[in-house]
């Protein structure tokens, strides 16, 4: 990734565009950082050119970086395994989830975004940030990567390069530049309940690249894929080779296929339950035809090699119905291709299966069937908002509505829904939203409002009499609406457009095998808790890998935007005012929904307090 396209370059450009720094100051900061071997954030802070609040402002308003409350979010095990604990503590980052080679990480100090390009080089993945408050970030970092000071000490204290002016890497490549180490991604990621137990951080792998890939497939008793046929292959033979690779990957239980350029060769690598496995290699000059073969298979043949490409198709391989997501990115070494293999899931879960109460489900279904305006789903990043989004879309389609959906990634194929996936380097989400408004459609759905332009278009669509179903990253409904106002959305227009809001959080579920009653002291302090409430929590057993938890569930709040609430939004009221008026209007807050889960023995009071902080 070039300095100009890295996170540091983008943030500096945004600071420059916002008038917070001058071009001369940026050049001076870059020179000073490069000369001292520190990242540019250190120099910016020392010279008091920008404050952390300035960086937060450009990250949120210019770059669309969301905020996440780490006290209520459990990172994915696979993401934790991608970043060694030593790096996480030294760089002060916490990995949250990884999609198609893009790792999303939380930072507690906004100035730490200037270290993320270094992190990307260290782990061999692209990195994107989300923001978190310092207290919840530090607590989460120590929870998922214990032994902070000792772990950070494991990384040599060599001076850090300036990200913006870093010299090109030396030709020799480190192991993590080739292998995304210690990933334990399940081969068939279809379980509807999330396992939130943290995985042990992966240790850096020692040894040269040649030693890591020395084991050949024949040593493991498997027939090798012969890439040498590419030397004389025509289009038909390449298509056969692509089919052979796909069938071989499925047979070995792989969930990803990599074509990785390295020096004068490229490598065919599978990711399986046991990690990354080299399958074969060939001269780099032969890679182009194989890349084109995969792109033809994924219906991406018209995308030139100089542009990123992203495609998703449903297919059947080795008697399995699969969804293949193909991502191709041009790099300075050659094209890098990753094919993700996932089991086809025909239908999303219903609202009732997601844990929405009967009364709340009725309100949501009535809104989908007969409503207009914006139905807003708010949850923290990776908080399950997309799952609720698909449940609403499925109900809209089954009710005879025409539905147009703009999505960052497609988790479910809904036959009656026109689904559009945002392509890298292609039209912006706002362009797809605007195009959908010109379609004859009853429902416009947007999985991931990010910018003020997105929200303005959603408000405009609602004003045309359409139902808009949209997700937005926020802790709850009130804070979601307030954040939209902070983006610069016109208050009266937003107030008129909002019709119904859904807020949700994820809670870890007690392991049913080792769940036992507690003393109940904390449960008694839950707002509205009845006397003698029995609180259960998992003590840890082999079935839950000694964590006390087995999966996760969601709690919800559903808010109809009545005139009193619209009045507060229209005068740009605070989140506290919106929440208070919503509760007075009869909304069941998240804590009440969580109390019901504690009563049922599904969730412990301690877990509910971790997420909602009803007791400090």
JOFEN-V351234 format. One record per backbone hydrogen bond with DSSP energy under -0.5 kcal/mol. CO is the residue of the C=O (numbers start at 0). NH is the residue of the N-H. If there is no record, write none. Layout:
BEGIN
co: [CO:CO]
nh: [NH:NH]
END
This chain:
BEGIN
co: [1:1:2:5:6:7:8:9:10:11:12:13:14:14:15:21:22:23:24:25:26:27:28:29:30:31:32:32:36:38:38:39:40:41:42:43:43:44:50:50:51:52:53:54:55:56:56:57:57:58:65:67:68:69:71:72:75:76:77:78:78:79:79:81:83:84:85:86:87:87:93:95:96:98:100:100:101:101:102:103:103:104:105:106:107:108:109:110:111:112:114:115:116:117:118:119:119:125:127:129:130:132:133:134:135:136:137:138:139:140:146:147:148:149:150:151:155:161:162:173:173:174:174:178:179:187:193:207:208:210:215:215:216:216:217:223:224:225:226:227:228:233:234:235:236:237:238:239:240:241:242:243:244:245:246:247:248:249:254:255:256:257:257:258:258:259:261:263:264:265:266:266:267:267:268:269:269:270:270:271:274:276:279:281:282:283:285:286:287:288:289:290:291:292:293:294:294:295:299:301:303:308:310:312:314:316:319:319:320:321:322:322:323:323:324:324:325:326:327:328:333:334:335:336:337:337:338:338:339:339:341:343:344:349:350:351:356:357:358:359:360:361:362:363:364:365:365:366:372:372:373:373:373:374:375:375:376:377:378:379:383:384:385:386:387:388:389:390:391:392:393:394:395:396:400:401:401:402:403:404:404:405:406:408:411:412:413:415:416:417:419:422:427:428:429:430:431:432:433:434:435:438:441:442:442:443:444:445:445:446:450:451:452:453:454:455:456:457:458:459:460:460:461:465:465:466:466:467:467:468:469:470:470:471:471:475:476:477:478:479:480:481:482:483:483:484:489:490:491:492:493:496:498:499:500:501:502:504:506:508:510:510:513:515:519:521:522:525:529:532:534:536:540:540:541:543:547:550:552:554:556:558:559:561:562:563:564:565:566:567:568:573:574:575:576:577:578:579:580:581:582:586:588:588:589:590:591:592:593:594:595:596:596:597:601:603:604:605:606:607:608]
nh: [4:5:8:9:10:11:12:13:14:15:16:17:19:20:18:25:26:27:28:29:30:31:32:33:34:35:36:37:159:41:42:43:44:45:46:48:49:47:53:54:55:56:57:58:59:60:61:61:62:64:130:69:71:72:505:74:79:80:81:81:82:82:201:83:87:88:89:90:91:92:105:75:103:101:102:125:98:103:127:95:96:129:93:131:109:111:112:113:114:115:118:119:120:121:122:123:124:102:104:106:67:136:137:138:139:140:141:142:143:144:150:151:152:153:153:154:157:165:165:176:177:177:178:180:182:189:195:211:212:213:218:219:219:221:220:225:226:228:229:230:231:237:238:239:240:241:242:243:244:245:246:247:248:249:250:251:253:252:340:270:338:259:268:260:336:266:264:283:261:281:259:268:278:279:257:271:276:254:255:274:271:269:267:265:285:286:289:290:291:292:293:294:295:296:297:299:300:298:302:303:306:327:325:323:321:319:316:321:343:314:324:341:312:325:326:339:310:337:308:335:330:336:328:258:326:339:256:340:324:341:322:345:412:353:355:354:360:361:362:363:364:365:366:367:368:369:370:370:374:467:375:498:499:469:377:501:471:503:473:382:387:388:389:390:391:392:393:394:395:396:397:398:400:399:402:441:442:417:444:406:419:446:421:410:413:414:416:402:418:404:406:425:431:432:433:434:435:436:437:437:438:440:466:403:444:468:405:447:470:407:454:455:456:457:458:459:460:461:462:463:463:465:464:372:467:443:468:374:469:445:376:447:448:378:473:479:480:481:482:483:484:485:486:487:488:487:493:494:495:496:497:373:560:375:558:377:556:554:552:549:513:514:538:536:523:524:525:528:532:534:517:515:543:545:544:546:510:508:506:504:502:500:561:565:566:567:568:569:570:572:571:577:578:579:580:581:582:583:584:586:585:588:591:592:593:594:595:596:597:598:599:601:602:600:509:607:608:609:610:611:612]
END
